[in-house]
């Protein structure tokens, strides 16, 4: 059986299950976190710092995660990251003052960047090149599904108190750690000592930036963060209620269609990335995202807006797997199994930067120039990604 038709490696399937479990826990906590923060009698500004601290800390500690994964190996750092986030969640449940909640939640960002960098690196090393697209799509799809299931489960837990979701999240991470310990250790490629990495010229972030495919993947990841957290989280709910004069239920329907479109686009992009190459699905998805971003801001009816939302989700689904596969190509190109953890950490840091900067700037642009221009900022970012991918060869290897 060829790689193109074979099942994903067993280790990749374990990572997919872990991703789903972590995402369910994150989704359980996300809706209740602002409410829990407000229970400490603080304002909206302070509440927003609790939400943003997690992402900011992820960015700040991304370089350290790249260095640690090359020194310790993927599996130990994965364990450490899961444990840090689990303990952080349990500590949040026990917080008695606002500053404690802020510190404990921010600490979770450290563990988050540890296990995302290590798990992605493991995925790259376990997957043949002809499966990298599908493997990346499976991991992203599992996280997306968990993000949908989590808030539903969280809504069931809320009547028993705002602290219970944090306890459940911590428990889920304990389960994820146990699964990794039982099933993943035997599948993990052997650790390469750091001295060998240095001797073999392991890829750093800056050396990776010399390749066109990596620069294009960075642009796609920044676009993904900008679109998901800026356009959808910030603009969509307000645009639906204020400009289209509809209830928040319609905003929720729009976000659900975004998610459904993304779920539909992921396996298509994974297949295309493996069969055709990294460039074509990236160009197609980026074009769809640019066009639908403008369309969303110009929509005059809820029906039109919902259609554009679904198509925008498809665009998001199309860009993620080939971008991740292109990074995996670079990481796996090491002649002695060198990791390239610094390059992967930088890649994830750029995506987190888009998720932090996007919400801030689109809000400012919407206030100053209106919603059509604010939505169109995603098209500008997409234009940069389009230029990058147009200069990459068909397979997306350089």
ABEGO torsion letter per residue (X at the ends): XBAAABBBBAAAAAAAAAAAAAAAAAAAAAAAAAAAAAAAGBBAAAAAAAAAAAAAAAAAAAAAAAAAAAAAEAAAAAAAAAAAAAAAAAAAAABABAAAAAAAAAAAAAAAAAAAAAAAAAAAAABBAAAAAAAAAAAAAAAAAAAAAAAAAAAAAAAAEAAAAAAAAAAAAAAAAAAAAAAAAAABBBBBBAAAAAAAGBBBAAAAAABAAAAAAAAAAAAAAAAAAAAAAAAAAAAAAAAAGBBAAAAAAAAAAAAAAAAAAAAAAAAAAAAAEAAAAAAAAAAAAAAAAAAAAABABAAAAAAAAAAAAAAAAAAAAAAAAAAAAAAAABAAGBAGAAAAAAAAAAAAAAAAAAAAAAAAAAAAAEAAAAAAAAAAAAAAAAAAAAABBAAGAX
